């Protein structure tokens, strides 16, 4: 049986805390069946102006591979009151996918980050949002923001909670790797297992792994190669 195409919108390279060049990460993802990948290194005021163009250069250099490489950022540990401004800077720098580092269960993210991100319609994905509340999930839905079901060890311990709360208000989901090294890159099958472990049914999984990624790309006029 042929493996279904995989789409991943949360990954890291050695421009932040990952191990690979962007172009190597893209190549390895392609070999594992990924059709689109966003490079979303950690960003804040200190690096966003230089980071996004550097990522974009490798994304633009991809040729002859059947994968769409997308420059993005993960806004990380920025105080909530400063978040809207850095999101604008990231877009101006050329970030096509905006991920916000949510209040994960294993890191000291400032309380209020989930809510602030969920209020901003220019955010695409609220990553590993931990013990997200119903009100925050509703805000994310209202603003067209996807909640992330994560493949990242440690962060994934709240996947079930995120899915239950988000689905109770009809929020949309994506399954992302938060990849930092070669072994983190996923196939459709491995991402499907993570989704099932979060409590997703077959229809939920199909939507999160296939329909929602294409909808997000369409929103930003990103075409598959």
C-alpha positions in Angstrom: 0.0 0.0 0.0 1.4 3.4 -1.0 2.1 5.8 1.9 0.0 8.9 1.9 1.7 12.3 1.6 2.9 14.0 4.8 2.7 17.7 5.6 4.6 19.2 8.5 4.5 22.8 9.5 6.7 22.9 12.6 10.4 22.1 12.3 13.8 23.4 13.5 17.3 23.6 12.0 20.7 24.7 13.4 19.5 28.3 12.9 17.9 27.7 16.4 18.2 24.5 18.3 18.0 21.9 15.6 20.9 19.8 14.1 20.5 20.1 10.3 20.8 22.8 7.6 17.4 23.8 6.3 18.1 22.2 2.9 19.2 18.9 4.5 16.1 18.8 6.7 14.0 19.4 3.6 15.8 16.6 1.7 15.4 14.1 4.5 11.7 15.0 4.9 11.2 14.5 1.1 12.7 11.1 1.2 10.3 10.1 4.0 7.3 11.1 1.9 6.7 14.7 3.0 5.1 16.9 0.3 5.4 20.2 2.2 7.5 21.3 5.1 7.7 24.6 7.0 11.0 25.5 8.5 10.0 27.4 11.7 13.1 28.1 13.8 12.7 29.9 17.1 12.3 33.6 16.7 12.1 36.7 18.8 13.2 40.4 18.4 16.9 39.3 18.5 16.9 37.3 15.3 13.8 37.5 13.2 15.0 40.0 10.7 18.0 37.8 9.7 16.5 34.4 10.4 13.6 34.4 8.0 15.6 35.5 4.9 18.3 32.9 5.7 15.7 30.1 5.9 14.0 31.3 2.7 17.3 31.1 0.7 17.4 27.3 1.3 13.7 26.9 0.7 14.0 28.7 -2.6 17.0 26.6 -3.6 15.1 23.3 -3.6 14.8 22.0 -7.1 13.9 18.7 -8.6 12.4 17.4 -5.4 8.6 16.9 -5.1 8.4 18.9 -1.9 7.3 22.5 -1.1 9.6 24.2 1.4 8.1 27.1 3.3 9.9 29.7 5.4 8.3 30.4 8.8 9.0 31.1 12.4 8.1 29.8 15.8 7.6 32.9 18.1 9.2 31.6 21.3 9.1 32.9 24.9 8.1 36.4 23.8 6.0 38.2 26.5 2.3 38.2 25.6 2.2 42.0 25.4 5.0 42.0 22.9 3.7 39.2 20.7 1.5 41.1 18.2 4.5 43.3 17.2 6.9 40.5 16.7 4.3 38.6 14.6 4.1 41.7 12.3 7.9 41.8 12.1 8.0 38.1 11.1 5.5 38.6 8.3 7.4 41.6 7.1 10.6 39.6 7.1 8.9 37.0 4.8 7.6 34.3 7.1 4.7 32.5 5.4 3.8 30.3 8.4 3.6 31.8 11.9 3.8 29.3 14.7 3.5 30.5 18.3 5.3 28.4 21.1 2.3 27.6 23.3 2.2 26.9 27.0 3.8 23.5 26.8 3.8 21.2 29.9 7.6 21.0 30.0 8.8 24.6 29.5 8.4 27.9 31.5 6.3 29.7 28.9 4.7 32.9 30.3 1.1 32.4 31.3 -1.2 34.2 28.9 0.7 33.2 25.9 -2.0 30.8 24.6 -4.6 33.4 25.0 -2.7 36.2 23.3 -1.7 33.9 20.4 -5.3 32.7 20.0 -6.5 36.3 19.7 -4.3 37.1 16.7 -5.7 36.0 13.4 -2.2 36.4 11.8 -1.1 33.4 13.8 -1.4 30.1 11.9 -0.6 27.5 14.5 -0.6 27.4 18.3 2.0 24.8 19.0 1.9 22.3 21.9 -0.5 24.5 23.9 -0.5 22.2 27.0 -3.4 22.7 29.3 -5.3 25.0 27.0 -8.7 26.2 28.2 -12.0 26.0 26.4 -12.1 29.8 26.1 -8.6 29.8 24.5 -9.6 27.0 22.1 -12.7 29.0 21.1 -10.6 32.1 20.4 -8.3 30.0 18.2 -11.3 28.7 16.3 -12.8 32.1 15.9 -9.5 33.4 14.5 -8.8 30.5 12.1 -5.8 29.2 14.2 -4.9 25.6 14.1 -4.1 23.7 17.4 -1.2 21.4 17.2 -1.1 17.8 18.1 2.6 17.3 18.6 4.9 14.4 17.9 7.5 15.9 20.3 8.5 13.9 23.3 7.4 15.6 26.6 5.1 18.0 24.8 2.9 15.2 23.7 1.7 14.3 27.2 -1.1 16.8 26.9 -2.1 15.8 23.3 -5.3 14.1 24.6 -6.3 17.2 26.6 -5.6 19.5 23.6 -7.7 17.3 21.3 -10.6 17.0 23.8 -10.8 20.7 24.5 -10.3 21.8 20.9 -12.8 19.4 19.5 -15.4 20.4 22.0 -15.6 23.8 20.3 -14.8 22.7 16.8 -11.2 23.9 16.5 -9.1 22.6 13.6 -5.9 20.6 14.2 -2.6 19.8 12.6 -0.2 17.1 13.5 3.3 18.5 13.5 6.7 17.0 14.5 8.5 19.9 16.1 11.5 18.1 14.6 15.0 19.0 15.8 17.0 16.1 14.4 16.8 13.3 11.7 15.0 10.9 13.9 12.1 13.3 14.6 11.0 13.5 10.9 7.8 11.7 10.5 5.9 9.8 7.8 2.2 9.8 7.4 2.0 6.5 9.2 4.0 7.6 12.2 2.0 10.9 12.4 -1.2 8.9 12.2 -0.2 6.8 15.3 0.4 10.0 17.3 -3.0 11.3 16.3 -4.7 8.1 17.2 -2.9 8.2 20.6 -4.4 11.7 21.2 -7.9 10.1 20.8 -8.6 11.1 17.2 -10.9 9.0 15.2 -10.3 8.1 11.5 -12.2 11.1 10.2 -10.4 13.4 12.6 -7.0 12.0 11.5 -7.7 12.3 7.8 -8.7 16.0 8.3 -5.7 16.9 10.4 -3.2 15.1 8.2 -4.6 15.7 4.8 -7.3 18.3 4.5 -6.2 20.9 7.0 -2.6 21.2 5.7 -3.8 21.9 2.2 -6.3 24.4 3.5 -3.6 26.3 5.3 -1.4 26.3 2.2 -4.3 27.6 0.2 -4.9 30.4 2.7 -1.4 31.7 2.0 -1.5 30.9 -1.7 1.3 28.3 -1.3 1.3 25.8 -4.1 2.6 22.3 -4.0 5.5 21.5 -6.3 
